[in-house]
């Protein structure tokens, strides 16, 4: 059941050395291709990276938070064609990325969302531009995030309960 999957999915930042099976990569890609997009324009594309040297370089896309990419078996750069997805490409990319994370969790894999949009490398280069150059992505593509994916080498604790409720009925604050 999806609610069980949503409850058990966690951000995984440490991975084993075991590679991600090509069949699992195909299933994750299929999930992304089936993700909703505005007006069914489907502007999302992605680059799947398994080369350890490129994974290490991707882990330098920002000073804090991108280190899990170096230890992952797979990185998925989530892109969106800004010409095809005018006005909604950021949202479409986010929907596809989380869909891939749920697919990975359903396959017993772990993942971690590495945010790119608005970030900069240690040298001050825009992280999106760094990823575009490293992966030969055309300029018209938005780079929203890079997912670190692999077999989990950690089991994060259960989520903490919120003290307040995020739910409001009929009006905010009710």
Secondary structure, DSSP 4 states (H G I P E B T S, - for coil): -HHHHHHH--B---B-SPPPPHHHHHHHHHHHHTS--GGG---EEEEEE--HHHHHHHTTSSSSS-THHHH-SEEEEEEEETTTSTTTHHHHHHHHHHHHHHHHHHTT-EEEEEE-TT-B-TTS-BHHHHHHHHHT--TTEEEEEEEEEE-BS--PPPPPPPSS----SSSTT-
